[in-house]
């Protein structure tokens, strides 16, 4: 079964943690981190946090997907559906 796993990770930029990306061909799954700035997210209102998360998903998921060839996976359709969903929930 095809799958994408996304971890939203808040971190202090001083830690300089690296984003994890892993494509498991055996499982047909792609795992990725989206790194969020911990101090900024702590200071943000709930609405602003939603906006930040939505924008990062909107921008970063397609960027990461473009670097992988995944058999039987229509990246363009997935990205279009993801962006439509994000726009539909009103977080952007």
Backbone as a chain_set.jsonl record, in Angstrom:
{"seq": "XXXXXXXXXXXXXXXXXXXXXXXXXXXXXXXXXXXXXXXXXXXXXXXXXXXXXXXXXXXXXXXXXXXXXXXXXXXXXXXXXXXXXXXXXXXX", "coords": {"N": [[0.841, -1.175, 0.0], [0.571, 2.202, -0.847], [1.969, 5.057, 0.803], [2.27, 8.071, 2.738], [4.048, 9.548, 5.267], [4.004, 12.142, 7.558], [5.752, 14.121, 9.784], [5.279, 16.681, 11.983], [7.533, 18.765, 13.33], [8.478, 20.633, 16.011], [11.17, 22.649, 16.805], [13.95, 24.053, 18.56], [15.787, 26.416, 16.884], [18.501, 26.664, 17.516], [19.387, 24.144, 18.082], [19.82, 22.982, 15.664], [18.78, 20.743, 14.269], [18.433, 18.167, 11.835], [16.328, 17.671, 9.038], [14.41, 14.779, 8.513], [14.195, 12.524, 5.862], [12.844, 9.788, 4.288], [12.583, 7.166, 2.051], [10.935, 4.282, 1.706], [11.221, 1.759, -0.313], [10.426, -0.9, -0.259], [8.141, -0.861, 1.371], [6.675, 0.95, -0.018], [6.439, 3.591, 0.882], [6.767, 6.978, 1.938], [8.502, 8.925, 4.156], [8.589, 11.938, 5.968], [9.893, 14.855, 7.598], [8.581, 17.923, 8.733], [9.935, 20.806, 9.638], [9.42, 23.016, 12.257], [9.645, 26.248, 13.723], [10.272, 26.397, 17.059], [10.229, 28.533, 19.125], [8.785, 30.518, 17.686], [6.379, 29.195, 17.136], [5.444, 28.752, 19.719], [4.896, 31.354, 20.517], [2.921, 32.099, 18.77], [-0.543, 32.588, 17.908], [-3.325, 30.256, 18.104], [-4.647, 30.303, 15.585], [-2.697, 31.407, 13.914], [-0.752, 29.417, 14.097], [-2.058, 27.313, 12.783], [-2.149, 28.439, 10.221], [0.591, 28.576, 9.604], [1.332, 25.839, 9.643], [-0.353, 24.837, 7.601], [0.623, 26.274, 5.375], [3.256, 25.37, 5.242], [2.865, 22.615, 4.729], [1.58, 22.869, 2.255], [3.616, 23.949, 0.685], [5.988, 22.361, 1.126], [5.499, 19.535, 0.946], [4.895, 18.932, -1.842], [7.383, 19.697, -2.891], [9.2, 17.865, -1.721], [8.126, 15.45, -2.69], [8.676, 15.706, -5.405], [11.261, 14.88, -5.673], [11.328, 12.135, -5.721], [10.737, 8.975, -7.282], [7.928, 7.22, -7.393], [6.428, 4.267, -7.95], [3.246, 3.725, -9.494], [1.995, 5.923, -8.344], [0.363, 8.886, -8.473], [1.665, 11.791, -8.446], [0.998, 14.446, -9.15], [-1.815, 14.505, -9.038], [-2.162, 13.873, -6.342], [-0.916, 16.092, -5.079], [-2.548, 18.154, -6.018], [-4.992, 17.408, -4.824], [-4.242, 17.562, -2.108], [-3.627, 20.308, -1.832], [-6.116, 21.394, -2.479], [-7.626, 20.4, -0.353], [-6.332, 21.671, 1.83], [-6.883, 24.351, 1.205], [-9.632, 24.186, 1.406], [-10.158, 23.753, 4.145], [-9.684, 26.132, 5.246], [-7.372, 27.136, 6.488], [-5.333, 28.581, 5.365]], "CA": [[0.0, 0.0, 0.0], [1.294, 3.465, -0.904], [1.711, 5.896, 1.955], [3.133, 9.196, 3.057], [4.008, 9.898, 6.681], [4.553, 13.469, 7.789], [5.908, 14.48, 11.185], [5.473, 18.107, 12.224], [8.475, 18.794, 14.441], [8.886, 21.946, 16.502], [12.51, 22.56, 17.385], [14.699, 25.284, 18.774], [16.762, 26.505, 15.791], [19.861, 26.531, 18.035], [19.755, 22.721, 18.071], [20.244, 22.675, 14.297], [18.398, 19.376, 13.905], [18.224, 17.985, 10.398], [15.072, 17.098, 8.587], [14.517, 13.38, 8.073], [13.46, 12.084, 4.682], [13.143, 8.382, 4.048], [11.693, 6.485, 1.11], [11.013, 2.838, 1.828], [10.705, 1.161, -1.542], [9.759, -2.157, 0.084], [6.82, -0.546, 1.905], [6.073, 1.98, -0.88], [6.077, 4.691, 1.764], [7.688, 8.095, 2.055], [8.42, 9.554, 5.464], [9.266, 13.234, 5.956], [9.69, 15.805, 8.685], [8.433, 19.344, 8.45], [10.533, 21.444, 10.806], [8.784, 24.27, 12.636], [10.422, 27.02, 14.69], [9.617, 26.253, 18.353], [9.868, 29.807, 19.755], [7.744, 31.192, 16.908], [5.117, 28.483, 17.303], [4.989, 28.995, 21.09], [4.405, 32.727, 20.603], [1.823, 32.298, 17.808], [-1.916, 32.247, 18.279], [-3.746, 29.011, 17.456], [-4.945, 30.55, 14.167], [-1.419, 31.593, 13.219], [-0.128, 28.088, 14.018], [-2.735, 26.598, 11.697], [-1.724, 29.03, 8.963], [1.978, 28.169, 9.37], [1.331, 24.408, 9.306], [-0.968, 24.675, 6.284], [1.521, 26.798, 4.348], [4.417, 24.477, 5.13], [2.398, 21.422, 4.012], [1.278, 23.308, 0.888], [4.869, 24.187, -0.034], [7.064, 21.377, 1.277], [5.16, 18.174, 0.506], [5.168, 18.784, -3.28], [8.827, 19.81, -3.119], [9.82, 16.578, -1.366], [7.639, 14.426, -3.622], [9.297, 15.865, -6.716], [12.563, 14.231, -5.667], [11.205, 10.675, -5.649], [9.911, 8.252, -8.243], [7.162, 6.209, -6.667], [5.58, 3.581, -8.931], [1.792, 3.685, -9.294], [1.581, 7.06, -7.517], [0.167, 10.091, -9.278], [2.064, 12.919, -7.602], [0.262, 15.654, -9.512], [-3.171, 14.395, -8.501], [-2.059, 13.948, -4.885], [-0.618, 17.476, -4.704], [-3.763, 18.931, -6.28], [-5.956, 17.063, -3.773], [-3.73, 18.098, -0.846], [-3.795, 21.762, -1.847], [-7.554, 21.657, -2.431], [-8.05, 20.135, 1.018], [-5.816, 22.744, 2.676], [-7.679, 25.542, 0.915], [-11.004, 23.937, 1.859], [-10.323, 23.82, 5.607], [-9.59, 27.534, 5.611], [-6.212, 27.438, 7.345], [-4.359, 29.44, 4.667]], "C": [[0.891, 1.244, 0.0], [0.979, 4.282, 0.33], [2.723, 7.013, 2.083], [2.946, 9.488, 4.531], [4.698, 11.234, 6.888], [4.578, 13.724, 9.288], [6.145, 15.977, 11.251], [6.325, 18.223, 13.48], [8.816, 20.234, 14.792], [10.25, 21.785, 17.177], [13.068, 23.949, 17.594], [15.753, 25.347, 17.674], [18.212, 26.352, 16.254], [20.321, 25.073, 18.042], [20.228, 22.262, 16.703], [19.959, 21.22, 13.901], [18.132, 19.306, 12.415], [16.895, 17.307, 10.135], [15.309, 15.661, 8.119], [13.625, 13.163, 6.858], [13.839, 10.631, 4.452], [12.104, 7.804, 3.109], [11.933, 4.993, 1.245], [10.374, 2.225, 0.586], [9.949, -0.137, -1.25], [8.337, -1.918, 0.576], [6.024, 0.383, 0.995], [5.569, 3.145, -0.037], [7.185, 5.734, 1.785], [7.438, 8.749, 3.403], [9.191, 10.867, 5.419], [8.94, 14.026, 7.211], [9.428, 17.174, 8.086], [8.844, 20.051, 9.735], [9.888, 22.811, 11.041], [9.621, 24.937, 13.728], [9.682, 27.03, 16.031], [9.287, 27.597, 18.998], [8.757, 30.554, 19.008], [6.388, 30.518, 17.098], [4.564, 28.679, 18.717], [4.354, 30.375, 21.207], [3.17, 32.965, 19.73], [0.472, 31.948, 18.417], [-2.274, 30.915, 17.617], [-4.04, 29.195, 15.961], [-3.663, 30.711, 13.359], [-0.684, 30.259, 13.084], [-0.738, 27.276, 12.886], [-2.257, 27.108, 10.343], [-0.308, 28.59, 8.613], [2.034, 26.702, 8.928], [0.765, 24.192, 7.906], [-0.026, 25.136, 5.179], [2.72, 25.889, 4.155], [4.038, 23.187, 4.419], [2.201, 21.742, 2.534], [2.553, 23.43, 0.064], [5.833, 22.997, -0.018], [6.728, 19.976, 0.793], [5.391, 18.014, -0.998], [6.66, 18.844, -3.609], [9.53, 18.488, -2.833], [9.403, 15.502, -2.36], [8.322, 14.51, -4.979], [10.65, 15.171, -6.805], [12.518, 12.711, -5.678], [10.348, 10.145, -6.786], [9.235, 7.125, -7.483], [6.216, 5.559, -7.668], [4.105, 3.606, -8.515], [1.285, 4.803, -8.384], [1.527, 8.303, -8.392], [0.427, 11.318, -8.399], [1.241, 14.162, -7.881], [-1.154, 15.639, -8.935], [-3.156, 14.5, -6.979], [-1.846, 15.389, -4.432], [-1.854, 18.353, -4.917], [-4.809, 18.674, -5.2], [-5.527, 17.651, -2.42], [-3.972, 19.604, -0.774], [-5.275, 22.154, -1.798], [-8.083, 21.453, -1.016], [-7.595, 21.253, 1.956], [-6.617, 24.023, 2.454], [-9.098, 25.406, 1.459], [-11.198, 24.033, 3.366], [-10.126, 25.246, 6.124], [-8.429, 27.906, 6.508], [-5.222, 28.371, 6.681], [-4.846, 30.832, 4.521]], "O": [[1.853, 1.323, 0.763], [-0.134, 4.223, 0.854], [3.857, 6.923, 1.613], [1.82, 9.657, 4.998], [5.83, 11.437, 6.45], [3.57, 13.568, 9.976], [7.091, 16.49, 10.654], [5.898, 17.829, 14.565], [9.374, 20.967, 13.975], [10.448, 20.899, 18.008], [12.705, 24.896, 16.897], [16.545, 24.414, 17.54], [19.067, 25.951, 15.465], [21.521, 24.804, 18.01], [20.95, 21.272, 16.59], [20.79, 20.558, 13.279], [17.661, 20.269, 11.809], [16.419, 16.484, 10.917], [16.281, 15.372, 7.422], [12.462, 13.566, 6.836], [15.02, 10.286, 4.424], [10.9, 7.931, 3.337], [13.016, 4.501, 0.931], [9.151, 2.179, 0.454], [8.954, -0.441, -1.907], [7.428, -2.679, 0.244], [4.828, 0.583, 1.209], [4.446, 3.621, -0.204], [8.369, 5.418, 1.666], [6.304, 9.085, 3.746], [10.306, 10.92, 4.901], [7.868, 13.889, 7.801], [9.993, 17.531, 7.052], [8.198, 19.918, 10.774], [9.822, 23.647, 10.14], [10.229, 24.258, 14.556], [8.596, 27.599, 16.138], [8.138, 27.794, 19.394], [7.885, 31.155, 19.635], [5.365, 31.195, 17.208], [3.349, 28.764, 18.897], [3.37, 30.541, 21.928], [2.449, 33.942, 19.939], [0.371, 31.119, 19.321], [-1.604, 30.49, 16.676], [-3.709, 28.322, 15.158], [-3.561, 30.203, 12.242], [-0.057, 30.004, 12.056], [-0.024, 26.627, 12.121], [-1.992, 26.325, 9.431], [-0.028, 28.267, 7.459], [2.706, 26.368, 7.952], [1.339, 23.446, 7.113], [0.109, 24.463, 4.158], [3.153, 25.662, 3.025], [4.803, 22.702, 3.586], [2.611, 20.971, 1.666], [2.577, 23.063, -1.111], [6.426, 22.668, -1.045], [7.606, 19.288, 0.273], [6.029, 17.043, -1.405], [7.139, 18.134, -4.493], [10.364, 18.044, -3.622], [10.24, 14.725, -2.821], [8.524, 13.487, -5.634], [11.134, 14.902, -7.904], [13.564, 12.064, -5.646], [9.371, 10.771, -7.198], [9.886, 6.201, -6.996], [5.307, 6.211, -8.18], [3.776, 3.518, -7.332], [0.257, 4.647, -7.726], [2.531, 8.712, -8.975], [-0.464, 11.811, -7.707], [0.829, 14.857, -6.953], [-1.628, 16.645, -8.408], [-4.029, 15.138, -6.389], [-2.513, 15.857, -3.51], [-2.166, 19.201, -4.08], [-5.444, 19.61, -4.714], [-6.358, 18.175, -1.678], [-4.467, 20.11, 0.233], [-5.639, 23.134, -1.148], [-8.897, 22.242, -0.535], [-8.375, 21.729, 2.781], [-6.987, 24.7, 3.413], [-9.695, 26.381, 1.915], [-12.293, 24.362, 3.824], [-10.373, 25.528, 7.296], [-8.502, 28.905, 7.224], [-4.346, 28.91, 7.356], [-4.147, 31.675, 3.959]]}, "num_chains": 1, "name": "protein.A"}
